[in-house]
Amino acid sequence: MIVNISDNVHSHEKRLTPALYRLLEACLEKKTTNTKVLAAHLCRSPATIRTEFQRVLAFMDVHCRYEALRAAEENGLIRRKRR
């Protein structure tokens, strides 16, 4: 699944890869951005999680993981699950 967002600065569409989408969803599900916790949950190495977070930060043009989550929610890329 590819998710599109529009960028006010650029007219082209940006795409969030399925792996990055799953990482952001896992952050919300586990309520953490801890590399080791997410690596265990997603069955990936901690190095892969760090690399994916670097890609998310660059993609969202933010400086920290929490900013990335907030921006993703504001842009409708991810949604908190209702209880």
Secondary structure, DSSP 4 states (H G I P E B T S, - for coil): --EEE--SS-SSPEEE-HHHHHHHHHHHHHT---HHHHHHHHT--HHHHHHHHHHHHHHHT-SSHHHHHHHHHHTTS--PPP-
